[in-house]
Each structure stands twice: as structure tokens, then as C-alpha cells.
């Protein structure tokens, strides 16, 4: 190995997905990846430090490969702007990135055991409040010159640009990720500076991400800063902060997802105990461009019913459409209006931008003239193709019992008849089993121990469906699953840990 040390120490790999490679040589990865290379399934790759795939290099990871870091060592993987990663997992042979404390067969309380996967690209970002020593001052206009240091990464010196993301290419291609399970990560660098399960900064729509799982993390599950990347088949469980967090003008799409809110550690909410299911920030500052303008279809969102936070939190002029979704067991509000992120941005309606109220009644075709610069709005904002800028439509709400669960949603007309939402008395999924109440971080949590997420009752059929546009699939149901195919089977920790079962599009014999 050029960048690693092969240790002829054989480690047992006992997950069903890895039966074909029962023993593998451990490769200690100690150096950055400067030229292209492939990690193969007959090795286990142990990250010994923060490892970067440097510009011009490509890292390919074969199906069935296990990437680990010794628990507590802090190993992590980051893909720089101008580099690429190809994770070539399959449903019966996923790629797993985890710590050595993961036995691959049973869940344990834990996070911050290793780092994460970070990918940085050249897409447009809005980060005008950031004034970096390396790149100078960003602007509020979408010039393509804005860039920012990635949260959780540490610059070696004032000339270290490998930790930066952002640019002028929303079609940027950082590679592809398929069937990847990320577990027990989220290294803490310092106060409010923690690695997420998957960090995506300025990633372009030329990048493919489908079948991605985050199981247990100290901070957010997936966090996206700007760019236009799309995601499909997303599974996020037991996250220590926000499950799906959006910042700095993301203009992408997501379809088919499962969020199960819980805890990863006995720590404060936001650092081990889950906060919001979705948290969406628009632009920073909130009158900057691009503004988050996204479309999210077919997600099943399961909250914490006693002391979980919001189902959807809204800040800084975020414009998001949630369609054909399930929101159930929320501990707080379906629509949580935060206004701003508390980091110096100014919230909805600032400097002539749309107010919170108007964002829900304004057609998707509207683009703000504030700080628009010379960018073409049609090129910058391609995601939404119908409806209003902010929406929750054609979805099911179930067992959301907080006294204010629907207060803000109703003020915005979410449950008006024309939106085709259903507040149901019947479970929209086939099975949900919770354990005993436990206190974590001072909050009462009821962990989900088993799930059959297939559609039931009011989730079986939706009124409308996602458009056929080359990314979205037409799915005439609500939530992330139809009533026949459990796409968690075969590749996820949820399945390996015995927390789900059911049919899939691969057979029992292919798995075992």
C-alpha cells in the first residue's frame, strides 16, 4: 500500500453482508490519498488520522468493504474539492464505515467513536457572514466566489485550502455513493464544532448519492451546506442533534427516506440526544443568495413523543416543499418557526425578502431580487416545479400529541383541505415497537427497537406523486415505503442489528 500499512492481523467479520470475507487483512491508513487508488473487500481499512482524498485523486471502495477507525483514535475521511469518491456498495454487499467498537450485529449506545465522511465540492453557497483569514470576505451575491472552511475540519495553516468548499458549479461531480452505512461517528473538535455523520459542502448535482445510512452520531445525521446535490433512499437513526440539517442555500431534491429520532449518547440535547428531525436554514445572512429552495418527497419521519423537538424547523428564509410524507410521534411541533439560526443571520423578511407568512402563499416561480447579482435565477433555482415555496402537502400526520403540535402548521394553512393532508387515527406504518422509557441528557426517551416501515392505512395511497424528471420516481403513496418492499433489508445496520425484517428485492439466499 502506498498510503497505508498492511498488518497481517486477521479480524473476524461476522455481519451477514460480509460472510464472503470472513477474515481480512487490516490496512492502517496513515497518509492522505494523493493519487487514485481502490480499497478492496479483502482488506479492512483502519483510519489512523484525518485522511484527505486530495484534489485530482479518486478513491474507489469496492462492494463489501469494511472501513473502520480504532475507537477513540479519531480517524476520519474527507474528500476535497476536485477529488472524487466512488462507494460501490450493493444491497447484499454494502460498504460500512464504523468504529472498532461496532460488532456489526448488535446496537450499542455510542457515538464520537471515530470521525465521519466529509465531501467538499464546487457548488454555489451563501455564507456572507463568514469572513475567513484564508479566503477573505464573502459576499451576499451568488458570484461563485464564496467559499468556507468545513465544520469539523482543522486547517493546518493559513494556506491550507483543502478544508474549504464552495464555488460556481452546481453541476459539479464529486463521484457516487451507493449502499453505504455510516455508524457511531461524529468526532468532537470543540464547542459547536463537531463532525456530522455525512457532511456535504457545496456538492453538485453531478454527484450521485443513494442508499445512505447514518446510525448513531454525536451531532447531525446528514448536514448539507449549499450546492445542488440530490439524495435518494436515506436512513437516519438515533442522531445526537438534527437528523437532516440544511444550510447556506441547498437547492436539491430528496426522495425515499426514514428518520427515526432517538439518542446516541447520554449527553445534552444536540450533543447526543436528538433535536429536530428536519432543520432547514435558508441563506446566511438571510438576505443572501442562493436561498435554500428544495423539494422533499416520500419521507417517513418518526419523532420522540415525550421530549423530542420539531418535525420541521424553519430558519433564515428557507423554502422547502415536503410532499407525500409521514410525520408521526413528534414530541413538539410539526412546523417549528425559529426565524433565524442564532448565528447572526436575520430571519425571514429581512431587507425586503419574503416574510414567513408570505413564503407559504407565494408561487414557486418567485425569486428574490435582493442580492440577486448577475446570476440567472433559472439556472440557480431548478428544484421546485410547482406549488408554493413552502409547503407540506399530501402527507399523513399521526400521534402528534403535543399541545402545540399543529398550531403553527394550522396558522400556515397546512391542514386546509386543498393540501390533501390527513390527520389520522390509524398508524401509517405496519409496526413500531418501542423499548422502556429512559432518561438521556435529562430528556425522557423511548427508543425504537423494531420497525416495519411499510405503508399502511392512510399512507397506502396518495393523491399525487413526484414528477418524473430523471431523478424523482413516481410513487403513489405517502412515506418512504410502499406496502411490499422494505428497502432497509440487506444493507443497513437497522437490519443487521435485528431492528427490522420484511421483504425486499433480493432473496434470503442472496443474503445468506
Secondary structure as GFF3:
##gff-version 3
##sequence-region A 1 512
A	DSSP	beta_strand	4	12	.	.	.	ID=ss1
A	DSSP	three_ten_helix	16	21	.	.	.	ID=ss2
A	DSSP	beta_strand	23	29	.	.	.	ID=ss3
A	DSSP	beta_strand	37	39	.	.	.	ID=ss4
A	DSSP	beta_strand	43	47	.	.	.	ID=ss5
A	DSSP	beta_strand	50	53	.	.	.	ID=ss6
A	DSSP	beta_strand	58	61	.	.	.	ID=ss7
A	DSSP	beta_strand	66	69	.	.	.	ID=ss8
A	DSSP	beta_strand	76	79	.	.	.	ID=ss9
A	DSSP	beta_strand	84	88	.	.	.	ID=ss10
A	DSSP	beta_strand	95	99	.	.	.	ID=ss11
A	DSSP	beta_strand	117	120	.	.	.	ID=ss12
A	DSSP	beta_strand	131	132	.	.	.	ID=ss13
A	DSSP	beta_strand	136	137	.	.	.	ID=ss14
A	DSSP	beta_strand	148	149	.	.	.	ID=ss15
A	DSSP	beta_strand	164	165	.	.	.	ID=ss16
A	DSSP	beta_strand	175	185	.	.	.	ID=ss17
A	DSSP	beta_strand	188	190	.	.	.	ID=ss18
A	DSSP	beta_strand	193	194	.	.	.	ID=ss19
A	DSSP	beta_strand	198	201	.	.	.	ID=ss20
A	DSSP	beta_strand	208	217	.	.	.	ID=ss21
A	DSSP	beta_strand	222	225	.	.	.	ID=ss22
A	DSSP	beta_strand	230	239	.	.	.	ID=ss23
A	DSSP	beta_strand	244	247	.	.	.	ID=ss24
A	DSSP	beta_strand	253	260	.	.	.	ID=ss25
A	DSSP	beta_strand	278	281	.	.	.	ID=ss26
A	DSSP	beta_strand	293	302	.	.	.	ID=ss27
A	DSSP	beta_strand	312	315	.	.	.	ID=ss28
A	DSSP	beta_strand	319	323	.	.	.	ID=ss29
A	DSSP	beta_strand	326	328	.	.	.	ID=ss30
A	DSSP	beta_strand	335	339	.	.	.	ID=ss31
A	DSSP	three_ten_helix	350	352	.	.	.	ID=ss32
A	DSSP	alpha_helix	356	359	.	.	.	ID=ss33
A	DSSP	alpha_helix	377	380	.	.	.	ID=ss34
A	DSSP	beta_strand	391	393	.	.	.	ID=ss35
A	DSSP	beta_strand	396	398	.	.	.	ID=ss36
A	DSSP	alpha_helix	407	411	.	.	.	ID=ss37
A	DSSP	three_ten_helix	417	419	.	.	.	ID=ss38
A	DSSP	beta_strand	422	424	.	.	.	ID=ss39
A	DSSP	beta_strand	429	440	.	.	.	ID=ss40
A	DSSP	beta_strand	443	455	.	.	.	ID=ss41
A	DSSP	three_ten_helix	457	459	.	.	.	ID=ss42
A	DSSP	alpha_helix	493	496	.	.	.	ID=ss43
A	DSSP	alpha_helix	508	511	.	.	.	ID=ss44
###
